[in-house]
Structure formats: structure tokens, C-alpha cells
């Protein structure tokens, strides 16, 4: 799987989190979501993104692999219209 971020109308960053304007909706992003978005400015593999997240935040809780957790997060961001995946 690869992902790249989609353009947003506006973005405000504060203390590692961000809020973005997507169409007419405001979406609040966690530090992990911000890292994912910033990590896929252009098409980037989920393996690369998972490695970057583990380096920054450590392994995911709950027994999921880093790759599984990254894919779930990317699907969530895709549902919000923030990334596109292939």
C-alpha cells in the first residue's frame, strides 16, 4: 500500500497536533496523524511510514504490528479525505 496526502484548505499546528479544513469540515489531528500526513507528501509506502512512526512513537499498543496500525490509521485518514491510498 502507498499513500499521499491530499490538499487541505487550511491547517493550524499547535503542540504537535493540528486542525485542518477539508471542504466545509474541520478535522482535529493527533500527533500520530500529523506525522503520517507530513510523511507522505508524495507517494510513500506503508512500510516506510510504519518505520517512521515506530522511530518517533515506539511500537503500537494492543498487539498490532506497526504495519497493521499504520494501515488502519491511513484508512482513517483516507475516510476523512486527507490521504489517498493505492
C-alpha angles and dihedrals in degrees: 000000000000129000139191129185122252123224119269128202094234140352133196120191125200132164093346094308128094142197120213134192111228110180103309095336131093114216123193115215128205120223088261092053090047090052091050093050093046090047096057106050086139130016106310129175120247088234091059092046092048091052092051092050093050090049091053104034106018126237118333120261123239101049098282119135117246090249093052092048092048092051091050091050092048091051089051091051090046090053088054091051094246100116138021120219134197 
